[in-house]
Amino acid sequence: MTPKEQVYRFISDQLILGNINPKDRITEQFLADKIGLSRTPIREALLLLSADSILEREPRKGYRIKVYSQKDVEQLYVVIGTLEGKTAELAVDYLGMDDYQLMKFLIDSMYSAIEHKLYTKYNSLQEQFHNVYISKCPNKFLTQELLAAKRIFIGKNCLRLKQDNVQEILKKTNHQHEKIEQLLEQGKSSELRRYLEVIHWSQSTAKYDVWQ
């Protein structure tokens, strides 16, 4: 894992756990102390994350999470849905039984994580699930754009919701993962593409990725 990935993962997990919030200032020294890397790779990682529009730099003060409005997030959902729909459509012919079994295992694991309120674990499992078919897409330029767009949604704003609502929302999302796996296994590429664009990345759920 690169320093950039380590910094991203640490900040994402701390946001989910509620240990930091988007308004907090994030400094090189803080990350160096917590992650165990020297300040030079931390500095380079922060600059890269700023260039990716994930963080905002405040000269001589540090960094903050770049906050997007609900309209911004809705527009990003359209972009991600379009990219992921096409990615999945192209990946269909490159998936095998081992991939389907892995996706089913990850779906079951996500249900367990939801049940035990392990939201950082759920987030990791969800990323692994989508990456099973994203990694099989033959168009690497497409997948690079998709993954870059997804990384903008660092962390999940779960803690501002009632716990029952969090579990309900995540279970509904995991039902969609089951449908995605079924469409992939059945080879229904056109239906799969539309499902990802219209249902899984519906703008009506964009509000759950808006930090307030």
N, C-alpha and C positions, 0 to 999 in steps of 0.2 A: 504494500500500500504506500503510495507516494505521500510526502508531507501535505500536499494539497488535499488529498483524500482523507488523511488523518484529521486535519483541521476541520474539514467539512463534516465528517462523521461525528466528531466530538461536539461541535456547535449544534448540529442537528439533534443529537441525543439529549443535550442539555436543555434545548428548547422544549422538546417533548416532555421531559421530566419536570419542567417548570423551574429549573435551577437558574436559568437566565431568560430574559425576555428581549424582544426586538429593540427596546429602547436602551438596553444596557450597552455601555461602552466595552468593546472587546480589544484588549491590548496584546502586544507581542509577549510581554512578560507573563501575563495571566495564562496564555496558551502554553508558553514554554514550561511554566511550573506544572500545569495540569497534564500535558501530553508527554513531557519528557524529552522534547526536541530542543535543540539550540535555537537562538533567536533568528539566525540567518535563514534556515529553511522555513521557519514560521513566517518571517517577513515576506519571503517569496510566495508562500502559499496564500497569504492575505492579499497580496497584490493581484494574484491570479484570480482569486474569488471576487475581488472588486471588479476586475476586467470582465468577469462573467455576469456582472450585475446581480450578484448574490449578496455582497457586502457594499457598504458605502464608506469611503475613507474620509475621516475628519483630520486635517493636518494638525500634527503635534498632539492629537488627542487619542487616536485609535480608530476603530471601525465600529460600525453598527450594521445590523441586518437591514438590507434594503426592503422597505415596506411598499407593497403595491396596493392600489385601490381595488375595490371589487370589480370595477369595470376592466381594469388591467388584467386581473385574474381570469375573468370571463373570456377575454380575448386570447389569453394564453391557453385556456382550455381548448379553444377552437383550433389553435395551432397544434397543440399536443395531440388532440384527438385525430386530426388529419394525418399527422406524421405517424402516429402509432397504428392507425387503421391501415395505412399503406404498408408499414413495416410488417405487421402481422400477416397481411394478405400475401406478401412476397415470401414470408417464412414458411407458409403452410407445407410446401413440397419438400422442405428440408428437415422436418421434424420426424422423430421416430417414437417407438413405444417407450423407450427409456425416458424421453422428454415428457411424454404424457403422464407416466408414472411419477416422475419428479414433481410435476405441476400439481397432481392430486395430493401427493404427500405435503407439499407446501400449503395447499388449501386447508388440509386437515390441521396442520400446525398453526395456521393463522386462526382457525376457530378456537384452538386451545389457548393461544396467546390472548385473544379477545376475552375468553371466559375468565382468565386469570389476571386481566387488566395489565398485561405486559405490552404496553403500547410501543415502546422502542423495539421490542422483538417483533411485533406485528409489522412495523414499518420496514424492518430489515427483510422479513419473509416476503412481504409484498414486492419489494424491489427484486428479490431473487426470482419470484414467480414471473414477473414481466420480462426479466432478462433471459429466461429460458428461450422464449421465441424471438425476442429482439436480437439476441446473439446469433440466431440462425438466419437472419435476413441477409441476403447476398449483397445488398446495397449499403456499404459501410458509411457513405456520406450521409445517407438518410438516417441511419441509426445514430451517428454522431450528433446530428442536429436535434434528434429526438431526446437523447440523453442530456444534452446541454439545456434544452428547454425545461426538462423535468427537474433538473437540479436547482432551478430557481425557487422551487417550493421546498425550501430547507425547513426541516422539522414539521410537526403537525400541531395545529392549534387545538389539541384535544382538551386541555385542562380548563378552557373557558366554558366548555359545555358540561351539562349535567352528566354524571357518570352513566346513567341509563341511556341517555341520548348517544353518548360515545359508542357504547356497545351496539346499540341498534344501528347506528350509521355504519360501523365497521362490518357488522354481520351482513348488512345489505350489500356493501361493497364486495364482500367475499362471495356472496351468492352470484354476483356478476363475474367473479373470477371463475366460478364453476361453469358458467355459461361460456366464457371465453375458451376454457379448456375443451369443452364439448364441441364447440364450433371448429376449433383447430383440429381435433381428432377426427371429426367428420369431414374435414376438408372443404367446409363451406366458406371459402375465402371471401366472396362478395358480401355475404351476410355478416361474417366476422368483422369486416372492415366497417360496415355501417353500424354494427353494434358498438364498436369501440368509439366511433366518431359521435354517435347520437346518444347512446345510453351511458357508457362507462365514463365518458368525458363530457357529460351533460353540463351546460352552463348553470343549470339550476342548483348544482352542488358546489359551484365555485366558492360560495360563501364560507365553506369549511376550510379553505386554504387562504383566507384573508386574516392577517394579523391586525388586531385592533388595540 
